[in-house]
């Protein structure tokens, strides 16, 4: 790829660049972390009391609810932190006329002609609760013929358009 020209010798003219920008709202990850820590802090002592028999007539629901909410909050915070890390690593998907280029700071650049893509599957679920905040609204998994894999999530700028372009370009080349 020639530096700064936006053109790849093998893949042709640059059509669009899609950087990984991370979660759309970093406040969501921070709030999820706070809820997670608070839920675990309340849930663990209740769980210990429940097993020790000193909980009286409390149901398992009352004991497990704060712990379950806390663990879910920690999971959502971890997903948000992972998306922020990918954005900080400078990950970029560049769509070219003849293929896709994947770049990440500190890692080798991967140039993938459309013919080297074995399978593309998008299992994103835009209707799920918190899907946009967890990057699950788009989950495009790309398997290359040599076994390597690439993944475009909702944390990528204009991810739905990129996923659609990749699927359309690879569908055109199928026999």
Secondary structure, DSSP 8 states (H G I E B T S, - for coil): -BTTTTEETTTEEEEEEEEB---S-HHHHHHHHHHHHHHHHHHHHHHHHHHHTTTTT--HHHHHHHHHHHHHHHHHHHHHHHHHHHHHTT-EEEEETTEEEEE-TTS--EEEEGGGEEEEEE---TTSTTHHHHTTT-EEEEEETTS-EEEEETTBTTHHHHHHHHHHHHHHT--
